[in-house]
Amino acid sequence: MGWLLAVLAGALTGVLSAFGVGGGTLLLVYLTAFAGTPQNLAQGVNLLYFLPTAAAALPAHVKNGFVETPVLLPAILTGLAGAAAAAWAATALEVELLHRCFGGFLLIVGARELFSKR
């Protein structure tokens, strides 16, 4: 029965990722809070999870004109460099410090979303 929750969490976060809602962040919360996965391992899983979900969503975004092709290559290269740096940092930091940094990040992003004017 535990596998069913994991499948549902993966499906839900995959759909949310395709819409650009931040399913990867929700996957991290599921893995650490409910599945008992250590933070550094959960972040590594999240980095691997991002690749197929982004690849699956990309054709629809290109078709709908949501991708600016002149900035595509610089964005990809910067994203790869950032992912490599984040993966290195996640393995170098203590798990407790990683928890605090991720929690602070979620608070900042959440407050920004709540209080930003559109």
Secondary structure as the mmCIF struct_conf table of DSSP 4:
data_model
#
loop_
_struct_conf.conf_type_id
_struct_conf.id
_struct_conf.beg_label_comp_id
_struct_conf.beg_label_asym_id
_struct_conf.beg_label_seq_id
_struct_conf.end_label_comp_id
_struct_conf.end_label_asym_id
_struct_conf.end_label_seq_id
HELX_RH_AL_P HELX_RH_AL_P1 GLY A 2 PHE A 19
TURN_TY1_P TURN_TY1_P1 GLY A 20 GLY A 20
BEND BEND1 VAL A 21 VAL A 21
HELX_RH_AL_P HELX_RH_AL_P2 GLY A 23 VAL A 29
HELX_RH_PI_P HELX_RH_PI_P1 TYR A 30 PHE A 34
BEND BEND2 ALA A 35 ALA A 35
HELX_RH_AL_P HELX_RH_AL_P3 GLN A 39 LYS A 63
TURN_TY1_P TURN_TY1_P2 ASN A 64 GLY A 65
HELX_RH_3T_P HELX_RH_3T_P1 THR A 69 VAL A 71
HELX_RH_AL_P HELX_RH_AL_P4 LEU A 72 ALA A 92
BEND BEND3 LEU A 93 LEU A 93
HELX_RH_AL_P HELX_RH_AL_P5 VAL A 95 PHE A 115
#
